[in-house]
């Protein structure tokens, strides 16, 4: 069993990425820039392939990486992730521990204000709690992923029409096709806080986009799930806007055609 990091980056270089992310496994890096290029190198005994494309959108770049993946386990990532020593071994160990798992979600340490989850035990993920996990926590068996036919949405996420949510939609669709997703209380890396390519604050666009996402993610229970989300985060994301106004904007997004 082997792990392969599939990372989406912007205007970077192979050497910079493998150094700053502390890559210690095979990797496929999709670099969003202004040209077409390809570079390959051996790094710490592992094969790293670096593809540059002028196209934009995190969903598009993740899909490009999936098309080129050729190892057993795909570990999705971004350029602001710094991995812990032994992360690949830790991921492999969890899949060996749980042979039923098609995908396992891991902890990535983030700033407290941005944290949406903290895995403390091993359990199966369900439709009603899949919206809290980011793609950088996903490790998936390549064989299961290819059989599922699931790809990342081009409408949601950095560089797309709607600012985020491609990871939640990906996870929900994967599970809806009968594939099993579990959590593991194992931290494999941390997020280095920097300038986001999509986040501009908890403003009207943030909540409207979230409403559109919830419509596709939850269907009829979208409004109930929106209230649940806002109440759970009322002291952070609703601190300035207020729960009432935030829900009104989310409801507008749910009604968008």
C-alpha positions as CSV (number, residue, x, y, z in Angstrom):
1,X,0.0,0.0,0.0
2,X,1.4,3.4,-1.0
3,X,0.2,7.0,-0.4
4,X,0.3,9.7,-3.0
5,X,-0.3,13.4,-2.2
6,X,-2.5,15.2,-4.7
7,X,-2.0,18.9,-4.1
8,X,-3.5,22.0,-5.7
9,X,-1.2,25.1,-5.7
10,X,-0.9,28.5,-7.4
11,X,2.1,30.1,-9.0
12,X,4.6,27.9,-7.2
13,X,7.6,25.7,-8.1
14,X,8.3,22.1,-7.4
15,X,11.2,22.7,-5.1
16,X,9.4,25.3,-3.0
17,X,6.3,23.1,-2.6
18,X,8.0,19.9,-1.5
19,X,10.2,21.8,0.9
20,X,7.4,23.9,2.5
21,X,4.8,21.1,2.6
22,X,7.5,18.6,3.8
23,X,6.5,16.1,1.3
24,X,7.7,12.6,2.2
25,X,5.7,10.4,-0.2
26,X,5.0,10.2,-3.9
27,X,3.1,13.3,-5.0
28,X,1.3,14.9,-7.9
29,X,1.2,18.7,-7.8
30,X,-1.2,20.7,-10.0
31,X,0.1,24.3,-10.3
32,X,-2.3,27.0,-11.4
33,X,-0.3,29.6,-13.3
34,X,0.0,31.2,-16.7
35,X,1.6,28.5,-18.7
36,X,1.7,24.8,-19.6
37,X,4.7,22.9,-18.2
38,X,5.8,19.6,-16.7
39,X,8.6,18.7,-14.3
40,X,9.5,15.5,-12.5
41,X,12.0,15.0,-9.7
42,X,13.0,12.5,-7.0
43,X,12.6,13.9,-3.5
44,X,13.6,11.9,-0.4
45,X,13.4,8.7,-2.5
46,X,9.9,9.5,-3.8
47,X,8.6,10.5,-7.3
48,X,7.1,14.0,-7.5
49,X,5.4,15.1,-10.7
50,X,4.7,18.8,-11.1
51,X,2.1,19.9,-13.7
52,X,1.5,23.6,-14.6
53,X,-1.8,24.7,-16.2
54,X,-3.2,28.2,-17.0
55,X,-6.7,27.0,-15.9
56,X,-8.2,28.2,-12.6
57,X,-10.3,26.5,-10.0
58,X,-9.5,24.2,-7.1
59,X,-12.0,21.6,-8.3
60,X,-10.5,21.5,-11.8
61,X,-7.0,21.1,-10.4
62,X,-8.0,18.3,-8.0
63,X,-9.7,16.5,-10.9
64,X,-6.5,16.9,-13.0
65,X,-4.6,15.2,-10.2
66,X,-7.0,12.4,-9.9
67,X,-6.6,11.6,-13.6
68,X,-2.8,11.2,-13.1
69,X,-2.9,9.4,-9.7
70,X,-1.2,5.9,-9.8
71,X,-0.8,4.9,-6.2
72,X,-3.1,3.0,-3.7
73,X,-4.1,5.9,-1.5
74,X,-4.8,9.5,-2.7
75,X,-4.3,12.1,-0.1
76,X,-5.7,15.5,-1.1
77,X,-3.8,18.6,-0.2
78,X,-3.2,22.4,-0.7
79,X,-0.1,24.5,-0.7
80,X,-0.7,25.8,2.8
81,X,-0.5,22.3,4.4
82,X,2.6,21.3,6.3
83,X,2.8,17.6,7.0
84,X,3.9,15.8,10.1
85,X,6.9,13.4,10.0
86,X,5.6,10.0,9.2
87,X,2.2,11.1,7.8
88,X,2.3,8.6,5.0
89,X,2.9,5.7,7.4
90,X,0.1,7.0,9.6
91,X,-2.3,7.0,6.7
92,X,-1.3,3.5,5.6
93,X,-1.7,2.2,9.1
94,X,-5.3,3.4,9.4
95,X,-6.3,1.7,6.1
96,X,-4.6,-1.5,7.3
97,X,-6.5,-1.1,10.6
98,X,-9.8,-0.6,8.7
99,X,-9.9,-2.7,5.5
100,X,-13.6,-1.8,5.1
101,X,-12.9,1.9,4.6
102,X,-12.9,3.4,1.2
103,X,-12.0,6.8,2.6
104,X,-10.6,7.9,5.9
105,X,-10.7,11.5,7.2
106,X,-7.8,12.8,9.3
107,X,-7.1,15.8,11.5
108,X,-5.3,18.8,10.1
109,X,-4.5,21.4,12.7
110,X,-5.9,24.9,11.8
111,X,-6.4,28.2,13.5
112,X,-9.1,28.0,16.1
113,X,-11.3,30.6,14.4
114,X,-11.3,28.4,11.2
115,X,-11.7,25.0,12.8
116,X,-14.8,23.1,11.7
117,X,-14.1,19.7,13.2
118,X,-11.9,17.8,15.6
119,X,-11.8,14.0,15.3
120,X,-11.5,12.3,18.6
121,X,-12.5,8.7,17.7
122,X,-13.0,6.3,14.9
123,X,-16.5,6.2,13.5
124,X,-18.4,6.2,10.2
125,X,-19.3,9.5,8.6
126,X,-23.0,10.1,7.6
127,X,-24.8,12.5,5.3
128,X,-25.8,14.8,8.1
129,X,-22.3,15.5,9.3
130,X,-20.2,15.4,6.1
131,X,-20.3,19.2,5.6
132,X,-17.7,20.0,8.2
133,X,-14.6,18.3,6.6
134,X,-12.2,19.9,4.2
135,X,-10.6,18.1,1.3
136,X,-7.2,18.2,2.9
137,X,-8.5,15.7,5.5
138,X,-9.4,13.2,2.7
139,X,-7.5,10.0,2.1
140,X,-9.2,7.7,-0.4
141,X,-8.5,4.4,-2.0
142,X,-7.8,5.2,-5.6
143,X,-9.5,2.0,-6.8
144,X,-12.7,3.0,-5.0
145,X,-12.5,6.6,-6.2
146,X,-12.2,5.6,-9.9
147,X,-15.0,3.0,-9.6
148,X,-17.3,5.7,-8.1
149,X,-16.8,8.1,-10.9
150,X,-17.0,11.0,-8.4
151,X,-15.1,14.2,-9.2
152,X,-14.9,17.7,-7.7
153,X,-17.5,20.2,-8.7
154,X,-16.4,23.1,-11.0
155,X,-19.1,25.4,-9.6
156,X,-17.9,25.4,-6.0
157,X,-14.5,26.2,-4.4
158,X,-11.7,28.7,-4.9
159,X,-11.7,30.1,-8.4
160,X,-15.3,29.0,-9.1
161,X,-18.7,30.8,-9.1
162,X,-19.5,29.8,-5.5
163,X,-16.7,30.3,-3.0
164,X,-16.5,26.9,-1.2
165,X,-18.1,23.6,-0.7
166,X,-16.6,21.4,-3.4
167,X,-15.2,19.1,-0.7
168,X,-18.5,18.6,1.0
169,X,-20.3,17.8,-2.3
170,X,-17.5,15.4,-3.2
171,X,-17.8,13.5,0.1
172,X,-21.6,13.4,0.0
173,X,-21.7,12.0,-3.6
174,X,-19.1,9.5,-2.8
175,X,-21.1,8.2,0.2
176,X,-24.4,8.3,-1.7
177,X,-22.9,5.7,-4.1
178,X,-22.4,3.2,-1.2
179,X,-18.7,3.9,-0.4
180,X,-17.7,3.8,3.3
181,X,-16.1,6.8,4.9
182,X,-14.6,6.8,8.4
183,X,-12.8,9.2,10.7
184,X,-9.4,8.6,12.4
185,X,-8.2,10.6,15.5
186,X,-4.8,11.1,13.9
187,X,-3.2,14.4,13.0
188,X,-1.2,14.3,9.9
189,X,-0.4,18.0,9.3
190,X,-1.2,21.6,10.0
191,X,-2.5,24.5,8.0
192,X,-0.2,27.6,7.7
193,X,-2.5,30.6,8.0
194,X,-2.2,32.9,4.9
195,X,-4.2,34.9,2.4
196,X,-7.1,32.9,1.1
197,X,-7.9,32.7,-2.6
198,X,-11.7,32.9,-1.9
199,X,-12.4,33.9,1.7
200,X,-13.2,37.7,2.1
201,X,-14.9,37.6,5.4
202,X,-18.3,36.5,6.7
203,X,-20.2,38.8,4.3
204,X,-23.3,38.5,2.2
205,X,-21.6,36.5,-0.5
206,X,-20.2,34.0,2.0
207,X,-23.7,33.2,3.4
208,X,-25.5,33.3,0.0
209,X,-22.9,30.8,-1.4
210,X,-23.3,28.7,1.7
211,X,-27.1,28.6,1.0
212,X,-26.6,27.4,-2.5
213,X,-24.2,24.7,-1.2
214,X,-26.7,23.6,1.4
215,X,-29.5,23.3,-1.3
216,X,-27.3,20.8,-3.2
217,X,-25.8,19.1,-0.2
218,X,-28.9,18.5,1.9
219,X,-32.0,19.0,-0.3
220,X,-35.2,19.5,1.6
221,X,-33.6,19.7,5.1
222,X,-31.3,22.5,3.9
223,X,-33.0,25.2,5.9
224,X,-32.9,23.2,9.1
225,X,-29.3,22.3,8.5
226,X,-28.5,26.0,7.9
227,X,-30.0,27.0,11.2
228,X,-28.1,24.2,12.9
229,X,-24.9,25.5,11.3
230,X,-25.5,29.1,12.2
231,X,-26.4,28.4,15.8
232,X,-23.3,26.2,16.3
233,X,-21.1,29.0,15.0
234,X,-23.0,32.1,16.2
235,X,-20.1,33.3,18.4
236,X,-17.7,33.3,15.4
237,X,-19.1,33.6,11.9
238,X,-22.3,35.4,13.1
239,X,-20.6,37.7,15.6
240,X,-21.0,40.8,13.4
241,X,-23.9,39.8,11.1
242,X,-26.2,38.1,13.5
243,X,-27.9,34.8,13.0
244,X,-31.1,36.3,11.6
245,X,-29.4,38.2,8.8
246,X,-27.1,35.3,8.0
247,X,-30.0,32.9,7.7
248,X,-31.8,35.4,5.4
249,X,-28.8,35.5,3.1
250,X,-28.5,31.7,3.2
251,X,-32.2,31.3,2.4
252,X,-31.7,33.6,-0.6
253,X,-28.9,31.3,-1.8
254,X,-31.2,28.3,-1.4
255,X,-33.8,29.9,-3.6
256,X,-31.3,30.7,-6.4
257,X,-32.0,28.9,-9.7
